[in-house]
Amino acid sequence: MQSDNPQITTQEPSAQEPTWNEFPESLAGQEAGKTREVAEEVRRTGAETMRRTKEQGEAFLGEQKHTVAETLHHCGDALRGAAGQLREKQDQNLASIAESIAARLDKTSNYLDGKQLQDIRNDVENFARKQPQVFYGSMFVAGLALSRFFKASKSGQTGFAESEAENINQ
């Protein structure tokens, strides 16, 4: 006799096809791998950007260091010229003060031209540690001088614009 119930046969899953239980784990593993790859790429890109930014900043500061050194040298030359004129007018005291300042400016100019940025930074840090009062006092005086300079240059520009406006109105 034959049975009225047909037999249902089940097939074993093949080794290549994931079962329903394995599928989420394999998908999660793939996503985790992709996330790690993206994170590594972001890290590499960030490191490269930081390296390029640092190089550009160092190049810019190097150029500025050279510009400051040249400016100090020109100021020293101008002071030496002024000292010569003061000597001609028999003002020896002011002439020697001007020459002394010119010599210091030249010394500072040569220092800036002869040192790398890292060496200058180390020297400033060491000076600040050894003599903090002098360092902070110098920074205060430099800040006052810069503020006066900027204030004077700003009012000088305004004065020029106002005088031009008056000339146009007349």
C-alpha positions in Angstrom: 0.0 0.0 0.0 0.9 3.4 -0.7 0.7 6.2 1.8 -1.5 9.2 1.0 1.1 11.6 2.4 3.8 12.6 0.0 7.2 12.7 1.6 8.9 16.0 1.9 12.6 15.8 1.4 14.9 18.4 2.8 18.1 19.3 1.2 21.2 20.1 3.1 22.5 23.6 2.5 25.6 23.7 0.3 28.9 24.9 1.8 28.9 27.9 -0.4 25.5 29.3 0.5 25.2 30.9 4.0 22.4 29.7 6.2 20.0 32.2 7.6 21.9 32.0 10.9 25.2 32.8 9.3 24.1 35.5 6.9 23.9 38.4 9.4 27.3 37.5 10.8 29.0 37.4 7.4 27.3 40.7 6.4 28.4 42.3 9.7 32.0 41.1 9.1 32.0 42.6 5.6 30.7 45.9 6.9 33.2 45.9 9.7 36.0 45.3 7.2 34.7 48.2 5.0 34.5 50.4 8.1 38.1 49.6 9.0 39.2 50.4 5.4 37.4 53.7 5.4 38.8 54.6 8.9 42.3 53.7 7.7 41.9 55.8 4.6 40.6 58.8 6.7 43.6 58.4 9.0 46.0 58.3 6.1 44.4 61.3 4.4 44.4 63.2 7.7 48.1 62.4 8.3 49.0 63.5 4.8 47.0 66.7 5.2 48.7 67.5 8.5 52.1 66.8 7.0 51.5 69.1 4.0 50.0 71.8 6.3 53.1 71.6 8.6 55.4 71.9 5.6 53.6 74.9 4.2 53.5 76.6 7.6 57.2 76.0 8.1 58.0 77.4 4.7 55.8 80.5 5.4 57.5 81.0 8.7 60.9 80.6 7.2 60.1 83.3 4.6 58.8 85.6 7.3 61.9 85.0 9.4 64.0 86.0 6.5 61.9 89.1 5.8 62.2 90.2 9.4 65.9 89.6 9.3 66.2 91.8 6.2 64.0 94.5 7.8 66.2 94.5 10.9 69.3 94.8 8.8 67.9 97.8 6.9 66.8 99.5 10.1 70.4 99.0 11.4 71.8 100.6 8.2 69.4 103.5 8.6 70.4 104.0 12.3 74.1 103.9 11.3 73.4 106.6 8.7 71.6 108.7 11.4 74.5 108.1 13.8 76.9 109.5 11.1 74.8 112.6 10.7 74.6 113.0 14.5 78.4 112.8 14.7 78.7 115.5 12.1 76.4 117.7 14.2 78.7 117.0 17.2 76.1 115.0 19.1 78.3 112.1 20.2 76.0 110.7 22.9 73.0 110.2 20.6 75.3 108.9 17.8 76.8 106.2 20.0 73.3 105.2 21.2 72.2 104.9 17.6 75.3 102.9 16.7 74.7 100.6 19.6 71.1 100.0 18.6 72.2 99.4 15.0 74.8 96.8 16.2 72.1 95.0 18.2 69.7 95.0 15.2 72.5 93.5 13.0 73.2 90.9 15.6 69.6 89.9 15.8 69.3 89.9 12.0 72.3 87.6 11.7 70.9 85.4 14.5 67.6 85.0 12.6 69.3 84.3 9.3 71.7 81.8 10.9 69.2 79.7 12.9 66.5 77.2 12.0 63.0 77.8 13.2 63.2 74.9 15.7 66.5 76.3 17.2 64.8 79.7 17.6 61.8 78.1 19.3 64.1 76.2 21.7 66.1 79.3 22.5 62.9 81.3 23.2 61.6 78.5 25.4 64.8 78.3 27.4 65.0 82.1 27.8 61.3 82.1 29.0 62.1 79.4 31.6 65.3 81.0 32.8 64.0 84.6 33.0 60.2 84.6 32.9 59.9 88.2 34.2 62.1 89.6 31.5 60.3 87.4 28.9 56.8 88.5 29.9 57.9 92.1 30.3 59.3 92.0 26.8 56.1 90.6 25.4 54.1 93.3 27.1 56.3 96.1 25.7 56.2 94.5 22.3 52.4 94.3 22.5 52.2 98.0 23.4 54.6 98.9 20.6 52.6 96.9 18.1 49.3 98.3 19.2 50.7 101.9 18.9 52.0 101.0 15.5 48.7 99.6 14.3 46.8 102.5 15.8 49.1 105.0 14.1 48.8 103.3 10.8 45.0 103.1 11.1 44.7 106.8 11.9 47.2 107.6 9.2 45.0 105.9 6.7 41.9 107.6 8.0 43.6 111.0 7.9 44.6 110.5 4.3 41.1 109.5 3.3 39.6 112.4 5.1 42.0 114.9 3.5 41.2 113.4 0.1 37.5 113.8 0.7 38.0 117.4 1.7 40.0 118.0 -1.5 37.2 116.5 -3.6 34.6 118.6 -1.9 36.4 121.9 -2.4 
